[in-house]
């Protein structure tokens, strides 16, 4: 049992994560979720959650960076349109 005290746990990159949009497999360390947007301020995170719910996307769904950036542009465009209609 003494030999295990010096053992160091190493997290090896695994290709078992999958982007919900493009279905590409990627390393776990490259996972992005819509929670990335909760600290942005505008649009409000509640609006972001509603937008993604309409897309059948939950807070814990995984995306690659490219697909998450795509969705970010789509929701920013939609938010801008909704703001212009509110004026």
Backbone torsions as a table, in degrees:
resi	resn	phi	psi	omega
1	UNK	NA	-29.2	-179.7
2	UNK	-60.0	-33.3	-177.0
3	UNK	-66.0	-22.7	-179.3
4	UNK	-80.9	-16.1	179.6
5	UNK	-64.2	-32.2	-178.3
6	UNK	-90.0	-0.1	-177.7
7	UNK	-70.1	135.4	178.6
8	UNK	-110.9	131.6	178.1
9	UNK	-84.1	129.7	180.0
10	UNK	-118.6	130.3	177.2
11	UNK	-90.9	108.4	178.7
12	UNK	-82.0	136.8	175.4
13	UNK	-59.0	134.0	-179.6
14	UNK	-121.9	141.5	178.4
15	UNK	-96.7	57.5	-179.9
16	UNK	-117.0	1.3	174.8
17	UNK	-86.3	149.8	-177.5
18	UNK	-138.3	133.0	177.7
19	UNK	-70.1	131.7	-178.8
20	UNK	-68.0	-28.5	-176.8
21	UNK	-84.6	-57.6	-174.5
22	UNK	-95.6	-8.4	178.6
23	UNK	65.8	14.0	177.8
24	UNK	-73.2	139.4	175.4
25	UNK	-83.3	144.8	-179.8
26	UNK	-153.0	169.3	-179.9
27	UNK	-66.7	144.1	179.5
28	UNK	-55.2	-35.4	-176.7
29	UNK	-67.9	-13.3	-179.5
30	UNK	-101.4	17.6	-179.1
31	UNK	-74.9	135.7	173.4
32	UNK	-125.1	144.1	175.7
33	UNK	-128.9	170.1	179.6
34	UNK	-69.2	-11.5	176.0
35	UNK	-63.7	-16.5	176.9
36	UNK	-58.1	-22.8	-174.1
37	UNK	-93.6	-0.5	-174.5
38	UNK	-73.4	-14.4	-179.0
39	UNK	-106.3	7.0	-176.4
40	UNK	-76.1	-28.2	178.9
41	UNK	92.2	-53.3	-178.3
42	UNK	-134.7	125.4	-1.6
43	UNK	-70.9	162.9	178.5
44	UNK	-58.9	147.8	-176.6
45	UNK	-60.2	-33.3	178.2
46	UNK	-61.2	-39.5	177.9
47	UNK	-65.2	-42.1	178.5
48	UNK	-59.7	-45.3	179.3
49	UNK	-61.2	-42.4	178.8
50	UNK	-64.3	-42.1	178.3
51	UNK	-59.0	-49.5	-177.9
52	UNK	-69.5	-30.6	176.2
53	UNK	-62.6	-37.4	176.5
54	UNK	-66.1	-22.7	178.1
55	UNK	-92.7	5.3	-175.5
56	UNK	60.2	40.4	179.2
57	UNK	-119.3	128.3	179.4
58	UNK	-98.8	169.5	-177.9
59	UNK	-59.5	-27.5	-173.7
60	UNK	-104.4	4.6	176.3
61	UNK	-67.5	142.8	-176.0
62	UNK	-97.5	144.1	178.2
63	UNK	-139.3	152.3	169.4
64	UNK	-78.2	165.5	-176.9
65	UNK	-61.0	-42.4	-177.6
66	UNK	-60.3	-46.1	-178.1
67	UNK	-70.3	-37.3	178.5
68	UNK	-66.3	-38.1	176.5
69	UNK	-65.2	-35.4	175.1
70	UNK	-60.0	-50.8	-179.7
71	UNK	-62.1	-35.9	179.1
72	UNK	-60.0	-45.3	-179.9
73	UNK	-64.5	-40.5	179.5
74	UNK	-62.6	-46.7	-176.9
75	UNK	-73.6	-30.2	175.2
76	UNK	-65.9	-40.1	176.7
77	UNK	-63.1	-45.4	-179.6
78	UNK	-65.7	-39.6	178.7
79	UNK	-64.7	-41.5	178.2
80	UNK	-60.8	-41.3	177.9
81	UNK	-64.8	-42.4	-179.4
82	UNK	-67.1	-34.5	178.1
83	UNK	-69.1	-38.8	-179.9
84	UNK	-68.7	-30.2	177.6
85	UNK	-75.4	-24.4	-179.0
86	UNK	-79.5	-16.6	-177.3
87	UNK	-72.6	NA	NA
